[in-house]
Amino acid sequence: MGQEQSTTEKTQEYKQFLLQYSQEREATHPQFGPIKLFTHIQTNEQVCLKKYFTKSDKELSNLVTHLRQRNAFEQDNLLKILAIHQQDQIKICSDQTSIAIIIQYYQENLSSEINIRRLNNKPYNEGHIWILLQQIIDPCTYLSERNVVHGDIKPSTLYLDENGCIKIAECSMLKDEINGYQKMILSQDKAYLSPILLKQYKELIVTPTHDPQKSDIYALGLTALSVILMEEVYDCFDYIKGIVLTDKLEQKFNRIKQLGYSQILIEFIKQLLLNDEQERPSWQMLKDFIDKYRDKIYNMIPFYQNHLNSSKSPRQSNQFNISPLRQNMIYLPLNKLQQQQFLSSQQFNTNRSEGKPKYVQISKENY
């Protein structure tokens, strides 16, 4: 009787929660697939509803446990699960039980932002590239501490909130979603694959052998290149042969040098793209580096100004086939080039108000 009453109360709480929102439309989420969108009646905040159907008590228990664990994650740049509702005693068909999950939703992502900037010829200021890196490294470090990987880092899976801050959702957020490599195997979407994954993709190996954290770090490096150049960088890879086209990758770095970005940023990204996954830094190492400059990054103070490029730097041979910078060398000062005046910071998101992005705390309800 007590449990029955508790279930009824939870159902009422869930209904009261939904009454605050008006249903807008059905849509397809880049990661979650088919969803229903809802808009808050007063704040216009959008959320999405994703439904799952479980066929056994064990499957139901595992899903609920996973969602509750994920619901406990607290990190500013991670998408939040706002509500979980189990429709007890409601059998849809063949003993299936419905689970409704309400998640934060942001329509804009970094890919759409890049398209707008490219059309308006407004490249990203270096200060905003460091903010971008910080807002990806922080949540990925948080996830790695919990043995969770993102699985598909690329501009279209990096969402932007109303203040232009990055929000991400790991591929396993809802338990059984497939990652970027699996999507490529199934010909569903393109992904930024690391060299070791490229080789296995060529052989169509369903369960690849690799370090998932280090593969995510490689994908971050490609994402940074994509943002700086305001273009996708899939042309750096031969997916049929399963190889990295190092000449094309080097050409992109030469373009970045010509655009005037700092040598410290270039070397930082090159470390993310080292061919040997064991030579790449860990998420914690990247966060330690960011922590050194965190206040300056947040306040748009150009800590990198003594490393700004005023001309094209000499090409470094075999940059992506060997590991010129070991793990502890990422923290060493680089050669200083001619200092340039720091350009006033541009808007991180084209359609948002001026000023540095600020985090928005959204209250979370548990059902």
PEQUI-V603214 format. One record per helix or strand of 2 or more residues. SS is the DSSP state (hx for helix, st for strand). FROM is the first residue (numbers start at 1). TO is the last residue. If there is no record, write none. Layout:
# PEQUI-V603214
<<SS:FROM:TO> <SS:FROM:TO>>
This chain:
# PEQUI-V603214
<<hx:2:19> <st:21:29> <st:33:40> <st:46:54> <hx:57:71> <st:81:91> <st:97:104> <hx:110:119> <hx:126:144> <hx:155:157> <st:159:160> <st:166:168> <hx:180:185> <hx:195:202> <hx:212:229> <hx:234:236> <st:237:238> <st:243:244> <hx:246:258> <hx:263:272> <hx:277:279> <hx:283:292> <hx:294:298> <hx:305:307> <hx:327:331>>
